[in-house]
Amino acid sequence: MALEVEIWITDRDGQTHQIMAPTDMNMNLMEVIRAYELAPEGTIGICGGMAMCASCQCYVESDHTLPEQMDDERAMLAEAFYLKDNSRLGCQLFITPEMKGLRVRIAPES
């Protein structure tokens, strides 16, 4: 089993980054975005990954089957700006081997 998966992340400036995300560290997508510095510090993951701010909202642009949204995520997205049908909170998407090839776009800053 691979310990890393390739993920494509488009930042808020429209630049797409091909990154390798670890599957063995229980990291979520928001943490990966922060680790690779794909969003300015202080603009993503403001609540620390508690599904309480939507600063890590992203749009899933690939056809991956992801875990279902939990109540906290649904409630936060209902209040988020720039909401789309494919919106998810990066803090609620933990990196797994099944995410190989995932493509996401970071939502505009609210």
C-alpha positions in Angstrom: 0.0 0.0 0.0 1.4 3.4 -0.9 2.1 5.8 1.9 1.5 8.8 -0.3 -1.0 9.7 -2.9 -0.8 12.3 -5.7 -3.3 15.1 -5.3 -3.9 18.1 -7.5 -4.8 21.4 -5.7 -5.6 24.6 -7.5 -4.9 27.6 -5.3 -6.9 30.8 -5.0 -4.7 32.4 -7.8 -5.6 29.6 -10.2 -2.3 27.9 -10.1 -2.5 24.1 -10.0 0.0 22.2 -7.8 0.7 18.5 -8.0 1.6 17.3 -4.5 2.2 14.1 -2.7 0.0 13.7 0.4 0.8 11.2 3.2 -1.9 8.5 3.9 -0.3 7.2 7.1 -0.3 10.4 9.2 -4.1 11.0 9.7 -3.8 14.3 7.9 -6.7 16.1 6.4 -6.8 18.1 3.2 -6.7 21.4 5.0 -3.5 20.4 6.8 -1.9 19.3 3.6 -2.7 22.7 2.0 -1.2 24.5 5.0 1.9 22.2 4.9 2.5 23.0 1.3 1.8 26.7 1.9 -0.8 26.8 -0.9 -2.8 29.5 0.8 -1.5 32.5 2.7 -1.0 31.9 6.4 -4.0 32.9 8.4 -6.5 32.4 5.5 -7.1 28.7 5.8 -7.9 26.5 8.7 -8.6 29.4 11.0 -10.7 27.3 13.4 -7.9 24.6 13.6 -10.0 22.0 11.7 -13.1 21.9 13.9 -15.6 22.5 11.0 -16.4 25.9 12.5 -15.3 28.5 10.0 -15.4 27.2 6.4 -12.0 28.9 5.6 -10.8 25.6 4.2 -13.8 25.2 1.8 -12.7 23.6 -1.5 -14.4 22.3 -4.6 -13.9 18.7 -5.5 -13.3 18.6 -9.2 -12.7 14.9 -9.7 -15.1 12.0 -9.6 -13.9 10.5 -6.3 -16.2 8.9 -3.8 -15.5 10.7 -0.6 -16.8 10.1 2.9 -20.3 11.4 3.5 -20.6 14.9 5.1 -21.3 14.8 8.8 -23.8 17.2 10.4 -21.1 19.7 11.5 -19.8 20.0 7.9 -23.2 20.3 6.4 -24.2 23.0 8.9 -21.0 25.0 8.3 -21.2 24.8 4.5 -24.9 26.0 4.7 -23.4 29.3 6.1 -20.4 29.5 3.8 -19.8 32.0 1.0 -19.3 30.8 -2.6 -21.0 27.5 -1.9 -21.3 25.0 -4.8 -22.7 21.5 -5.2 -19.2 20.1 -5.0 -18.1 22.1 -1.9 -16.4 20.3 1.0 -14.5 21.4 4.0 -10.9 20.3 3.7 -10.6 19.8 7.4 -13.2 17.0 7.1 -11.4 15.1 4.3 -8.8 12.8 5.7 -6.1 11.7 3.2 -6.6 8.0 2.3 -5.2 5.8 -0.5 -8.6 6.1 -2.3 -7.9 9.8 -2.8 -5.2 9.1 -5.4 -5.6 11.6 -8.2 -8.0 13.8 -6.3 -8.5 17.2 -7.8 -9.7 20.1 -5.7 -9.8 23.9 -6.0 -9.5 26.1 -2.9 -12.6 28.3 -2.6 -12.2 32.1 -2.7 -11.5 33.7 0.7 -14.6 35.0 2.3 
